[in-house]
């Protein structure tokens, strides 16, 4: 099996340099890199952060002014006949957002840029909420009804906004599916490795990666994933409705307990974050503070604002107005980064063990052991260390598993832009399951495919470069919808509100009212 993995690494050997070039552009040119501070920031980051600032001003900072209303809309009890409720949509999006990157990405960001990276992570998340709002509104405006579900997102609004061309929708669907397939191996890898780590904590023994235990666990995970994913979006949302609150609340409670037990270190945390925030190297690390474990650009950005990869869940909701779901989408960024990632930052910074002789190890691929090392520092010589480590690892397992489910189900929604028949959807589900199984086998073999992870990086940057310009194309429609939403005069939302004639679902809905 090792030879097979080596062959695959060889096939994708060109991906790493290409991915690095696109992520680092134009910092990889001397004329640009010589510019103070700015020369360390890539175009991708300028595009995402700059768009967040621009959209924040244009929508009147709705991520602040409509924050409470978004919570009320999300938690309101309502009967849903088609699609899923706004709350279920929030949980489904959080299943993707709140992933391993909330632990691994923050750990890596601090290793790269120091504690000051957290400050810039907060800033980028605040403006990222505006980008998430824009994407969520577009997903709702151009969603389509399919039986008792809604389908929509990047492939749908991209197709509508770019001349209603079928091939554009198909291309964006394929792009998203490829993006998900590139990320699925890591999620399968993380689920199995975290289950193994929990078993080691319980037994106090090391379990070999190629043992029967890992094969059994791998088979069970594949079977469970298939049983849920093949049940469709509504079944996936029922599971995420259960898992997301559990994993989020449990993680917050555990970390808050650690903070309380180490309250004397809290001043050090804030001092380190704000003192380090304006150093050039912290600025560089902080802009990339929400990326996943594999270096500065590893994998998904934690909150995924700007990638269009969460828009499928926004479209799946039965919202009263497109902007209602846009506000809820922005709340997902808040939960992911301002809450969950910040709690991770507390643990890593207060433990202060990312520096020293083994500092380079903190920038390695697998940072979960480094994070649990921080937990050990904050619970020295106590029985609580094992309990807290187990609970955090359990949360990490759920983070990875919900991401796995989300990527397969979102790929299914994207596939509806290609063909809406059951055969096409089942093929996409099967491919997703096979690719996730490949990641599980990587764990069992004790191997990490660096070049395949670089392929994931390439998918991420490509989808950013396609999605953000499309959001700008549709921005005027979002602004018009926002004015209508703020006016709140009781008139229904229709195509006419934004100056179009192809918002089929909303026009039909208005006729029934």
TAJOHU-V625355 format. One record per residue. N is the residue number from 1. RES is the residue in three letters. OMEGA is omega in degrees with one decimal (none if undefined). D_LAST is the distance of its C-alpha to the last C-alpha in whole Angstrom. Layout:
<<N	RES	OMEGA	D_LAST> <N	RES	OMEGA	D_LAST>>
//
This chain:
<<1	UNK	-179.6	61> <2	UNK	178.7	62> <3	UNK	177.9	63> <4	UNK	180.0	60> <5	UNK	178.9	58> <6	UNK	178.3	61> <7	UNK	179.0	60> <8	UNK	176.9	56> <9	UNK	-179.7	57> <10	UNK	179.6	59> <11	UNK	-176.3	57> <12	UNK	-175.6	54> <13	UNK	-178.2	57> <14	UNK	-174.6	56> <15	UNK	-178.0	53> <16	UNK	179.0	54> <17	UNK	179.5	55> <18	UNK	179.1	52> <19	UNK	179.4	50> <20	UNK	-178.6	52> <21	UNK	-177.3	52> <22	UNK	179.6	49> <23	UNK	-175.4	48> <24	UNK	-177.1	51> <25	UNK	-2.0	51> <26	UNK	179.9	52> <27	UNK	179.2	54> <28	UNK	173.7	56> <29	UNK	-173.4	58> <30	UNK	-177.5	61> <31	UNK	-179.9	60> <32	UNK	-177.4	57> <33	UNK	179.6	58> <34	UNK	178.0	60> <35	UNK	-178.8	58> <36	UNK	177.9	58> <37	UNK	-178.2	55> <38	UNK	-178.3	53> <39	UNK	178.0	55> <40	UNK	-174.5	54> <41	UNK	-176.2	50> <42	UNK	179.2	49> <43	UNK	-179.5	46> <44	UNK	-179.2	44> <45	UNK	176.8	44> <46	UNK	-179.6	44> <47	UNK	-176.6	41> <48	UNK	-178.1	39> <49	UNK	179.1	40> <50	UNK	177.8	40> <51	UNK	178.5	36> <52	UNK	178.6	35> <53	UNK	-179.2	37> <54	UNK	-178.1	35> <55	UNK	178.5	32> <56	UNK	179.1	32> <57	UNK	-176.3	33> <58	UNK	-179.2	31> <59	UNK	176.8	28> <60	UNK	178.0	30> <61	UNK	-179.6	31> <62	UNK	177.0	27> <63	UNK	175.7	29> <64	UNK	-172.9	31> <65	UNK	-179.2	29> <66	UNK	-177.3	25> <67	UNK	-178.7	28> <68	UNK	179.3	27> <69	UNK	177.8	23> <70	UNK	178.2	23> <71	UNK	178.9	25> <72	UNK	180.0	23> <73	UNK	-177.0	20> <74	UNK	-175.2	22> <75	UNK	179.7	23> <76	UNK	177.0	20> <77	UNK	180.0	20> <78	UNK	177.8	16> <79	UNK	-177.7	16> <80	UNK	178.2	16> <81	UNK	179.7	15> <82	UNK	179.2	16> <83	UNK	180.0	18> <84	UNK	-178.4	20> <85	UNK	175.7	19> <86	UNK	178.2	20> <87	UNK	178.1	23> <88	UNK	176.6	24> <89	UNK	177.4	24> <90	UNK	179.0	26> <91	UNK	179.5	28> <92	UNK	177.5	28> <93	UNK	178.4	29> <94	UNK	176.3	32> <95	UNK	177.2	33> <96	UNK	-176.2	34> <97	UNK	-177.3	35> <98	UNK	-177.1	37> <99	UNK	179.0	40> <100	UNK	179.4	43> <101	UNK	178.7	43> <102	UNK	175.1	43> <103	UNK	-175.8	46> <104	UNK	-177.5	48> <105	UNK	179.9	46> <106	UNK	177.7	47> <107	UNK	179.0	51> <108	UNK	-179.4	51> <109	UNK	179.4	50> <110	UNK	177.2	52> <111	UNK	-178.0	55> <112	UNK	-171.2	55> <113	UNK	-178.4	54> <114	UNK	-177.6	55> <115	UNK	179.1	53> <116	UNK	177.9	52> <117	UNK	-178.6	50> <118	UNK	-179.6	47> <119	UNK	-178.8	47> <120	UNK	173.3	46> <121	UNK	177.0	43> <122	UNK	-179.3	42> <123	UNK	-178.7	41> <124	UNK	178.5	40> <125	UNK	-180.0	37> <126	UNK	179.6	36> <127	UNK	175.8	36> <128	UNK	177.0	34> <129	UNK	178.8	31> <130	UNK	178.0	30> <131	UNK	178.1	31> <132	UNK	176.6	29> <133	UNK	-178.9	26> <134	UNK	-179.2	26> <135	UNK	-179.0	26> <136	UNK	179.2	23> <137	UNK	178.4	21> <138	UNK	179.2	22> <139	UNK	179.8	22> <140	UNK	-177.3	18> <141	UNK	-172.5	18> <142	UNK	178.9	19> <143	UNK	179.3	19> <144	UNK	179.5	18> <145	UNK	177.1	17> <146	UNK	-175.9	20> <147	UNK	179.8	20> <148	UNK	179.7	19> <149	UNK	171.0	20> <150	UNK	174.3	19> <151	UNK	-178.3	22> <152	UNK	-178.2	23> <153	UNK	-174.6	25> <154	UNK	-178.4	28> <155	UNK	-177.2	29> <156	UNK	-179.3	25> <157	UNK	175.9	25> <158	UNK	179.0	29> <159	UNK	-179.2	28> <160	UNK	-174.0	25> <161	UNK	-177.9	27> <162	UNK	172.6	31> <163	UNK	179.0	30> <164	UNK	179.9	28> <165	UNK	-179.1	31> <166	UNK	-175.4	31> <167	UNK	178.1	35> <168	UNK	177.7	33> <169	UNK	178.5	31> <170	UNK	179.7	33> <171	UNK	-179.8	36> <172	UNK	176.2	34> <173	UNK	179.3	33> <174	UNK	178.8	37> <175	UNK	179.7	37> <176	UNK	-178.8	35> <177	UNK	177.3	37> <178	UNK	177.5	40> <179	UNK	-179.8	39> <180	UNK	-179.3	38> <181	UNK	178.0	41> <182	UNK	-176.5	44> <183	UNK	-175.5	42> <184	UNK	179.7	42> <185	UNK	179.8	46> <186	UNK	-179.5	46> <187	UNK	175.3	44> <188	UNK	177.1	46> <189	UNK	-176.2	49> <190	UNK	179.9	48> <191	UNK	-177.2	46> <192	UNK	-178.7	50> <193	UNK	179.6	52> <194	UNK	175.1	50> <195	UNK	177.3	50> <196	UNK	179.8	54> <197	UNK	177.5	54> <198	UNK	178.1	53> <199	UNK	178.3	55> <200	UNK	178.7	58> <201	UNK	-178.4	57> <202	UNK	-175.6	58> <203	UNK	-176.9	61> <204	UNK	-178.9	62> <205	UNK	176.6	63> <206	UNK	-179.6	63> <207	UNK	-178.3	61> <208	UNK	-175.6	62> <209	UNK	-178.6	59> <210	UNK	-176.7	60> <211	UNK	179.2	61> <212	UNK	-179.9	59> <213	UNK	-177.2	57> <214	UNK	176.7	55> <215	UNK	179.7	55> <216	UNK	178.7	54> <217	UNK	-179.8	51> <218	UNK	179.6	50> <219	UNK	-179.8	49> <220	UNK	-180.0	47> <221	UNK	179.1	45> <222	UNK	-179.6	45> <223	UNK	-179.9	44> <224	UNK	178.9	41> <225	UNK	179.4	40> <226	UNK	-179.0	39> <227	UNK	-179.3	38> <228	UNK	-174.6	35> <229	UNK	-178.4	34> <230	UNK	176.1	34> <231	UNK	178.4	32> <232	UNK	-174.7	29> <233	UNK	-177.2	27> <234	UNK	178.7	26> <235	UNK	177.6	29> <236	UNK	-178.9	30> <237	UNK	176.7	28> <238	UNK	178.4	29> <239	UNK	178.5	32> <240	UNK	174.2	32> <241	UNK	179.8	30> <242	UNK	-170.6	33> <243	UNK	-175.4	35> <244	UNK	177.7	34> <245	UNK	-179.3	34> <246	UNK	-175.8	38> <247	UNK	-179.1	39> <248	UNK	-178.3	38> <249	UNK	-179.8	39> <250	UNK	-179.9	42> <251	UNK	-180.0	43> <252	UNK	-179.2	42> <253	UNK	-178.5	44> <254	UNK	-177.6	47> <255	UNK	176.4	47> <256	UNK	176.1	47> <257	UNK	177.2	50> <258	UNK	180.0	52> <259	UNK	179.4	51> <260	UNK	-179.9	52> <261	UNK	179.9	55> <262	UNK	-175.2	56> <263	UNK	-179.7	55> <264	UNK	179.5	58> <265	UNK	-177.8	57> <266	UNK	177.3	54> <267	UNK	178.4	56> <268	UNK	-179.7	57> <269	UNK	-177.2	54> <270	UNK	178.1	52> <271	UNK	-179.2	56> <272	UNK	-178.0	56> <273	UNK	-174.1	52> <274	UNK	177.0	52> <275	UNK	-177.4	56> <276	UNK	-172.5	55> <277	UNK	-171.8	52> <278	UNK	171.5	54> <279	UNK	-178.5	56> <280	UNK	-178.3	56> <281	UNK	177.1	56> <282	UNK	178.1	54> <283	UNK	178.8	51> <284	UNK	-179.8	52> <285	UNK	-174.6	51> <286	UNK	178.1	48> <287	UNK	179.0	46> <288	UNK	-171.0	46> <289	UNK	-177.0	46> <290	UNK	179.9	43> <291	UNK	-178.3	44> <292	UNK	-163.4	45> <293	UNK	-168.8	49> <294	UNK	176.2	51> <295	UNK	-175.0	52> <296	UNK	-175.6	50> <297	UNK	-173.5	48> <298	UNK	170.8	47> <299	UNK	-178.0	44> <300	UNK	164.9	41> <301	UNK	-169.8	40> <302	UNK	-177.3	39> <303	UNK	173.6	36> <304	UNK	178.0	35> <305	UNK	-179.6	33> <306	UNK	-179.1	34> <307	UNK	-178.7	35> <308	UNK	-174.4	31> <309	UNK	178.4	32> <310	UNK	-172.5	29> <311	UNK	179.3	26> <312	UNK	179.4	26> <313	UNK	177.9	25> <314	UNK	-179.8	23> <315	UNK	-175.5	21> <316	UNK	-175.1	21> <317	UNK	174.3	19> <318	UNK	-176.1	15> <319	UNK	177.3	14> <320	UNK	-178.4	12> <321	UNK	-179.9	13> <322	UNK	-177.2	16> <323	UNK	175.8	19> <324	UNK	-179.2	18> <325	UNK	176.1	20> <326	UNK	178.1	22> <327	UNK	179.6	23> <328	UNK	177.0	24> <329	UNK	178.4	26> <330	UNK	177.2	28> <331	UNK	177.8	29> <332	UNK	177.0	30> <333	UNK	179.4	33> <334	UNK	180.0	34> <335	UNK	-175.0	34> <336	UNK	-169.6	36> <337	UNK	-176.2	38> <338	UNK	-178.4	39> <339	UNK	-171.6	39> <340	UNK	-178.7	40> <341	UNK	178.8	42> <342	UNK	177.9	44> <343	UNK	175.4	45> <344	UNK	179.1	47> <345	UNK	176.6	48> <346	UNK	-176.9	50> <347	UNK	-175.6	51> <348	UNK	-176.7	53> <349	UNK	-178.4	54> <350	UNK	178.9	55> <351	UNK	174.8	57> <352	UNK	177.7	59> <353	UNK	177.5	60> <354	UNK	179.0	59> <355	UNK	177.0	62> <356	UNK	-172.8	65> <357	UNK	-176.6	67> <358	UNK	-178.1	65> <359	UNK	-178.8	62> <360	UNK	-179.8	61> <361	UNK	178.8	60> <362	UNK	179.2	57> <363	UNK	177.9	56> <364	UNK	-175.0	57> <365	UNK	-174.6	54> <366	UNK	-176.8	54> <367	UNK	-179.7	53> <368	UNK	176.3	52> <369	UNK	178.5	56> <370	UNK	177.5	56> <371	UNK	177.9	53> <372	UNK	173.8	55> <373	UNK	176.6	58> <374	UNK	178.1	56> <375	UNK	179.7	55> <376	UNK	178.7	59> <377	UNK	-177.4	60> <378	UNK	176.4	58> <379	UNK	-172.5	59> <380	UNK	172.5	63> <381	UNK	-179.2	65> <382	UNK	177.4	62> <383	UNK	-178.7	61> <384	UNK	-178.6	57> <385	UNK	-179.7	58> <386	UNK	-179.3	57> <387	UNK	-178.6	54> <388	UNK	178.9	52> <389	UNK	178.6	53> <390	UNK	-177.4	52> <391	UNK	178.7	49> <392	UNK	178.0	48> <393	UNK	176.5	49> <394	UNK	177.3	47> <395	UNK	178.8	44> <396	UNK	178.1	45> <397	UNK	178.7	45> <398	UNK	176.6	41> <399	UNK	-176.7	40> <400	UNK	-177.0	42> <401	UNK	178.4	40> <402	UNK	174.7	37> <403	UNK	179.5	37> <404	UNK	178.6	39> <405	UNK	-178.3	36> <406	UNK	-178.0	33> <407	UNK	178.7	35> <408	UNK	-177.8	35> <409	UNK	177.4	31> <410	UNK	175.1	30> <411	UNK	177.2	33> <412	UNK	179.0	31> <413	UNK	179.2	28> <414	UNK	-178.6	30> <415	UNK	178.1	31> <416	UNK	176.3	28> <417	UNK	178.6	28> <418	UNK	176.1	32> <419	UNK	-177.3	31> <420	UNK	-178.8	28> <421	UNK	-174.6	31> <422	UNK	-178.4	32> <423	UNK	179.7	36> <424	UNK	-178.3	35> <425	UNK	-179.3	33> <426	UNK	176.7	36> <427	UNK	179.1	38> <428	UNK	178.0	37> <429	UNK	-178.5	37> <430	UNK	179.3	40> <431	UNK	178.3	42> <432	UNK	-179.9	40> <433	UNK	179.3	42> <434	UNK	-179.2	45> <435	UNK	176.3	45> <436	UNK	177.4	44> <437	UNK	177.0	47> <438	UNK	177.4	49> <439	UNK	177.5	49> <440	UNK	179.2	50> <441	UNK	176.1	53> <442	UNK	179.1	54> <443	UNK	-179.3	54> <444	UNK	-179.9	56> <445	UNK	-179.6	59> <446	UNK	-176.7	59> <447	UNK	174.1	58> <448	UNK	-176.1	55> <449	UNK	-176.5	54> <450	UNK	-178.3	55> <451	UNK	176.8	54> <452	UNK	176.5	51> <453	UNK	176.6	50> <454	UNK	175.9	50> <455	UNK	175.7	48> <456	UNK	176.6	45> <457	UNK	-178.3	46> <458	UNK	177.4	46> <459	UNK	179.9	42> <460	UNK	-175.4	41> <461	UNK	178.4	42> <462	UNK	-177.5	41> <463	UNK	174.5	38> <464	UNK	-177.4	38> <465	UNK	176.3	39> <466	UNK	-172.4	37> <467	UNK	-173.9	34> <468	UNK	175.9	34> <469	UNK	178.4	35> <470	UNK	177.5	32> <471	UNK	177.2	30> <472	UNK	178.3	32> <473	UNK	-178.5	30> <474	UNK	-174.3	27> <475	UNK	-177.2	27> <476	UNK	178.8	26> <477	UNK	176.5	23> <478	UNK	179.7	23> <479	UNK	178.7	24> <480	UNK	177.7	21> <481	UNK	179.6	19> <482	UNK	177.5	21> <483	UNK	178.3	21> <484	UNK	-179.7	17> <485	UNK	-180.0	17> <486	UNK	179.8	20> <487	UNK	174.1	19> <488	UNK	-177.5	16> <489	UNK	177.4	15> <490	UNK	178.6	11> <491	UNK	-178.1	10> <492	UNK	176.3	8> <493	UNK	177.5	11> <494	UNK	176.6	12> <495	UNK	-176.6	15> <496	UNK	-178.5	16> <497	UNK	-176.8	16> <498	UNK	176.5	19> <499	UNK	176.6	21> <500	UNK	178.9	20> <501	UNK	-173.1	18> <502	UNK	175.1	19> <503	UNK	-168.7	16> <504	UNK	-176.6	15> <505	UNK	-175.6	13> <506	UNK	177.3	11> <507	UNK	178.3	10> <508	UNK	178.6	9> <509	UNK	-178.6	7> <510	UNK	-179.8	5> <511	UNK	-177.6	6> <512	UNK	-176.6	4> <513	UNK	none	0>>
//
